[in-house]
Amino acid sequence: MTEADAPGTPPMATPLAPASTDFADGEWHRLHPATPLFRGGIAFIAIIGVLIVNLRDRFFELFFDGNDVDLPPSGGDLESDAIDFIVREELVLVALLAALGVLLLLIAGFYFSWRLHTFRITDEVVEVRSGILFRTNRKARLDRIQGINIGRPFVPRLFGAAKLEISVAGNDASVPLAYLRGRDADALRRDILLLASGAQRAGADPAAAPAGIGGMLDERVSELLAPELDVDLVEPTSIVRMNPGRLIGSTVLSDTTLVLLAMLIGLGVTIAISGEFFLLFAMLPGLIGIGGFLIARITRSLRYSIAATPDGVRVGFGLLSTTNETLPPGRIHSVKVSQPLLWRPAGWWQIAVNRASRSSQNGAAGQQQTTILPVGNLDDVRAVLRLLLPEVAVDDALPTLEFGLRGHGDDGGFTVSPRRARVLRWFSQPRNGFALTDAAVLLRTGAIWRSLTIVPLSRTQSVAVRQGPLLRALRLGEVHVHTVAGPITPTLGALDRADAMRLFDTVAAVSLVAARTDTSHRWRQR
């Protein structure tokens, strides 16, 4: 990853300044006019094209050589052929009228679905109404917004359109606006974040429309070549970027790649012994699935960048289809920095987060919402922690955080499990421990697969201590620091009973004070 561009670096494409919009005026507005095309019209046109290509010869025979066509007799092998049946029964005109009627109905459906899909943004909520027969009304409170994501799938991106998705607290509670003009989506995100921050929004200035076809083409090219992060919004020294070689190397050394190699070796040995090549076809779907997942992970993380903006952390990634998301301050509930065993020689780490908004998407798409840093070295980890948790990753706390990543024992102010906990923590007993800073609780685990979980005290919802029969016999305890649900579970077991109770009492007391003094939800009023 790199910081500011060095002198002499070729200039990048100049990003387009966000156009001003009036979408946040409290009135109802409609989406991009080409939305039906992006949401299903392209697939419909493709199906029509395939049908025309496949039936081309029949159409030529029907309209140009109809007198010479020898139709199969009724009851023959081709009796079920729809085209032959229509011609034989002289239903050509009826079939064409029916096809035209279906086409008109689909076009009308696309039109009314766009016409009746409206949205408005007020000083308190984002509201969306949609549906033709079954109407839907969704509202998202501005003070519950957890992030705003702008996705640019490849085909809509060619036409200058983008999908804006407003993530709010809850399971699949996001409010999508698909699609808007790309520049309007950027400006609308800025306006929504400004309203959510507690600041007053200024009036919008009308944006100049591109002049003619040449101006439209120039605008499309500028949008395609522009960087994901607007250099006018972020300081160059705050931008962290992905090293493509490191991304590919980390994917090769991932657990999923090891599973794929094990399957290939086992498959090869089995075929060599049995001589049955049909096993290759039986395993092919699984091999393709795993290989596709690995390729998707690489392509989704290309052009990765993360930076601080006035309205939170901006994360961008993607090659052909791009996505960038803004996480407002105070929306990160816990952070986990982890290091798989195979990454240790290279010194690579990964950072994941828990957020109040959750998606039901699985696989690489869902992982992108929680994996903030796919792979990076220790310098990248420091930079990203400063961006995500600026009140935690202060200069005085950095030594403690680094002891949490690579240290063991009680160095750096950590309290670790007693020696009798080796019964439960064979290798990790010297690392298994916790530390408290002024703004967070740190939970350190793992000797083979290292991890450090950071929970801001202001985001702690509750804390619990547990002791089963085995822990009670060993005079040990287990502490759970509760935050929102997600891939991170802040739990630390095999602690001395007295240390577990001390951590429980301290976190319960200081988290109340931190929650009362937290003002991150109104970041522009601080």
Secondary structure, DSSP 8 states (H G I E B T S, - for coil): ---S--TT--------------TTSSS-EE--TTHHIIIIIHHHHHHHHHHHHHTHHHHHHHHTSGGG-----TTSTTTT-HHHHHHHTT-HHHHHHHHHHHHHHHHHHHHHHHHT-EEEE-SSEEEEEE-SSS-EEEEEEGGGEEEEEEEE-HHHHHTTEEEEEEEESEET--EEEEEEEHHHHHHHHHHHHHHHTT-------------HHHHHHHHHHHHHHS-SS-TTTS-GGG-EE--HHHHHHHHHTSHHHHHHHHHHHHHHHHHHHH--THHHHHHHHHHHHHHHHHHHHHHHHTT-EEEEETTEEEEEE-SSSEEEEEE-TT-EEEEEEEE-GGGGGGT-EEEEEEESEE----HHHHHTTTEEEEEE-HHHHHHHHHHH-TTTS-TTTHHHHHHHHH--TTGGG-EE--GGGGGT-TTTTTT-EEEE-SSEEEEEE-SSSEEEEEEEGGG--EEEEE--HHHHHTTEEEEEEE-SSSS---EEEEEEHHHHHHHHHHHHHHHHHHHHH--GGGGGG-
